[in-house]
Amino acid sequence: MAAEPLKTLFYPFEAEALPLPGKGARVLFLGAEPGFRLPAGFEAALHLVQGFRPHFRALQASGHAVTPRAEGEGYDIALVLAGRHRGQNELRIAEAVERIAPGAPVVVAGSKDDGIDSLRKRIDALAPLAGHLPKHHGVAFWFRRAGTEAAATLRAGNPDLVVEGGFKTKPGMFSFDRIDAGSKLLAASLPDDLKGNVADFCAGWGYLAAEVLQRSQSLTALDLYEADFEALEAARVNVHGAIEPRFFWTDLLAEAVERRYDAIVMNPPFHSGRAAEPGIGAGMIRAASKALKPGGRLFMVANRQLPYEQVLSAAFSSHAEIARDGMFKVFSARR
């Protein structure tokens, strides 16, 4: 979670560089993450936007109004929490400009480690800044909407992409500018006899599911599970064939899977921010085991250094490494 940048974002209000919004004001908060604390006297109604399912659920559980995509217009203030993806940051700022009232401020904050200074300079060249403040190892800056030209420029500089194979993606998604090498190795290692009900856990924008649908002639169902709302929306465009896939915006580590499958394919994430978190993949393995029918098979790829063998042994009756290259290893496991 972005604990320090969240503090930075609200610092201009605490420092009285910006007036506190009172009751009746409407504030749009793009990229909102759990754990933020409003300054004393910040009484405006917050409309949070968060497409990452675990964050979405945590914000919702805290009683906030939150949607996976921005809705409405004419907001009095927009807040933008910047992350590591430059294109995603710029698109969020464009969205903020388009949805606030003329003359309303857009406040942006992020970590110095994630390039907030370069983002500040980029925006300053498009919409002159009204101010900026460093705090909590980050920087907050703000400007006022004078029109939508800046938003149009930012959107033009970050168009939807079409990667190898004709897959459509957007900045900010996992491996948005190319097919992930680990997913390619897994796809090449899949058997041609996948049949019955099949699921893609951590489906992203749909590459693996599309491969399964193209090569497997005996499917009765194909379900995609993904925590990134925008990636799942891209998968709806990218995955189509003889059967109609189903799409589930789900936190697989926290939300139960109701259906049971004959096979699951999976390229699980193993990072939380910059830090390696093998526990995420281990949790995904256990979730896959629970979602498989007796005798069902899991096919998954992982970085070579990640120690998933013990988790596979505990969760499955058998498992084997079926492929390997310089970066990745592919496992097959049977429940």
CORMOHU-V96691 format. One record per helix or strand of 2 or more residues. SS is the DSSP state (H for helix, E for strand). FROM is the first residue (numbers start at 1). LEN is the number of residues. If there is no record, write none. Layout:
ss=SS from=FROM len=LEN
ss=SS from=FROM len=LEN
//
This chain:
ss=H from=3 len=12
ss=E from=26 len=5
ss=E from=45 len=5
ss=H from=53 len=9
ss=E from=66 len=2
ss=E from=75 len=7
ss=H from=86 len=14
ss=E from=100 len=12
ss=H from=112 len=3
ss=H from=116 len=11
ss=E from=131 len=5
ss=E from=138 len=7
ss=H from=149 len=8
ss=E from=161 len=3
ss=E from=167 len=3
ss=H from=181 len=9
ss=E from=195 len=7
ss=H from=207 len=9
ss=E from=218 len=9
ss=H from=229 len=10
ss=E from=246 len=4
ss=E from=261 len=6
ss=E from=271 len=2
ss=E from=275 len=2
ss=H from=278 len=14
ss=E from=292 len=12
ss=H from=309 len=7
ss=E from=318 len=7
ss=E from=328 len=7
//
